[in-house]
Amino acid sequence: MLVLNRFVVPTETQDSFAERAHAALAALAASTGYRSGRLTRALDDPAYWTLVTEWESVGAYRRALGGFDVKVHATPLLSESLDEPSAFETLASAGPGEAVHVAASDRAAEPWR
């Protein structure tokens, strides 16, 4: 599962934003089910940043959001992200030189589940 949080950060607050994002990333990285993460900034417009994390499952990500350090360091930062979908399930993947592996959706068939 991939979580992509996008931010628009004014130039004058980028240093403090980066420090807070590092703390958020460290808190998330300490969570069970965390696979990887990175803080990125757009090359064409340095006001645009993303915090990208990969998780073993939707459940692992949701449980991580309940952790104390995540609530203290990551939740306030994530609340500043752009209001748009941020969690994505992986439906196909391929490593270097590998064939594409297609995965079934984890979404419930009924919308009320």
Contacts in CASP RR format, 6 or more apart in sequence:
PFRMAT RR
TARGET T0000
AUTHOR 0000-0000-0000
METHOD contacts of the structure
MODEL  1
MLVLNRFVVPTETQDSFAERAHAALAALAASTGYRSGRLTRALDDPAYWT
LVTEWESVGAYRRALGGFDVKVHATPLLSESLDEPSAFETLASAGPGEAV
HVAASDRAAEPWR
1 54 0 8 1.000
1 55 0 8 1.000
1 56 0 8 1.000
1 57 0 8 1.000
1 58 0 8 1.000
1 60 0 8 1.000
1 61 0 8 1.000
1 87 0 8 1.000
1 88 0 8 1.000
1 89 0 8 1.000
1 90 0 8 1.000
2 52 0 8 1.000
2 53 0 8 1.000
2 54 0 8 1.000
2 55 0 8 1.000
2 87 0 8 1.000
2 88 0 8 1.000
2 89 0 8 1.000
2 90 0 8 1.000
3 52 0 8 1.000
3 53 0 8 1.000
3 54 0 8 1.000
3 55 0 8 1.000
3 61 0 8 1.000
3 86 0 8 1.000
3 87 0 8 1.000
3 88 0 8 1.000
4 50 0 8 1.000
4 51 0 8 1.000
4 52 0 8 1.000
4 86 0 8 1.000
4 88 0 8 1.000
5 50 0 8 1.000
5 51 0 8 1.000
5 52 0 8 1.000
5 78 0 8 1.000
5 81 0 8 1.000
5 82 0 8 1.000
5 86 0 8 1.000
6 48 0 8 1.000
6 49 0 8 1.000
6 50 0 8 1.000
6 81 0 8 1.000
6 82 0 8 1.000
6 84 0 8 1.000
6 86 0 8 1.000
7 17 0 8 1.000
7 48 0 8 1.000
7 49 0 8 1.000
7 50 0 8 1.000
7 51 0 8 1.000
7 80 0 8 1.000
7 81 0 8 1.000
7 82 0 8 1.000
8 47 0 8 1.000
8 48 0 8 1.000
8 49 0 8 1.000
8 82 0 8 1.000
9 17 0 8 1.000
9 47 0 8 1.000
9 48 0 8 1.000
9 49 0 8 1.000
10 47 0 8 1.000
11 46 0 8 1.000
11 47 0 8 1.000
14 46 0 8 1.000
17 49 0 8 1.000
18 39 0 8 1.000
20 73 0 8 1.000
20 76 0 8 1.000
20 77 0 8 1.000
21 39 0 8 1.000
21 49 0 8 1.000
21 51 0 8 1.000
21 77 0 8 1.000
22 39 0 8 1.000
23 73 0 8 1.000
23 74 0 8 1.000
24 51 0 8 1.000
24 70 0 8 1.000
24 73 0 8 1.000
24 74 0 8 1.000
24 77 0 8 1.000
24 78 0 8 1.000
25 37 0 8 1.000
25 38 0 8 1.000
25 39 0 8 1.000
25 51 0 8 1.000
25 53 0 8 1.000
25 74 0 8 1.000
26 73 0 8 1.000
27 69 0 8 1.000
27 70 0 8 1.000
27 72 0 8 1.000
27 73 0 8 1.000
27 74 0 8 1.000
28 34 0 8 1.000
28 37 0 8 1.000
28 53 0 8 1.000
28 64 0 8 1.000
28 70 0 8 1.000
28 74 0 8 1.000
29 37 0 8 1.000
30 69 0 8 1.000
31 60 0 8 1.000
31 63 0 8 1.000
31 64 0 8 1.000
31 67 0 8 1.000
31 70 0 8 1.000
32 60 0 8 1.000
32 63 0 8 1.000
32 64 0 8 1.000
33 55 0 8 1.000
33 56 0 8 1.000
33 57 0 8 1.000
33 60 0 8 1.000
33 61 0 8 1.000
33 64 0 8 1.000
34 53 0 8 1.000
34 54 0 8 1.000
34 55 0 8 1.000
34 56 0 8 1.000
34 60 0 8 1.000
34 64 0 8 1.000
35 53 0 8 1.000
35 54 0 8 1.000
35 55 0 8 1.000
35 56 0 8 1.000
36 53 0 8 1.000
36 54 0 8 1.000
37 51 0 8 1.000
37 52 0 8 1.000
37 53 0 8 1.000
37 54 0 8 1.000
38 51 0 8 1.000
38 52 0 8 1.000
39 49 0 8 1.000
39 50 0 8 1.000
39 51 0 8 1.000
39 52 0 8 1.000
40 49 0 8 1.000
40 50 0 8 1.000
40 51 0 8 1.000
40 52 0 8 1.000
41 48 0 8 1.000
41 49 0 8 1.000
41 50 0 8 1.000
42 48 0 8 1.000
42 49 0 8 1.000
51 77 0 8 1.000
51 78 0 8 1.000
51 81 0 8 1.000
53 61 0 8 1.000
55 61 0 8 1.000
55 64 0 8 1.000
57 106 0 8 1.000
58 87 0 8 1.000
58 89 0 8 1.000
58 106 0 8 1.000
61 87 0 8 1.000
64 70 0 8 1.000
65 71 0 8 1.000
65 74 0 8 1.000
65 75 0 8 1.000
89 105 0 8 1.000
89 106 0 8 1.000
89 107 0 8 1.000
90 103 0 8 1.000
91 102 0 8 1.000
91 103 0 8 1.000
91 105 0 8 1.000
92 100 0 8 1.000
92 101 0 8 1.000
92 102 0 8 1.000
92 103 0 8 1.000
93 100 0 8 1.000
93 101 0 8 1.000
93 103 0 8 1.000
94 100 0 8 1.000
94 101 0 8 1.000
END
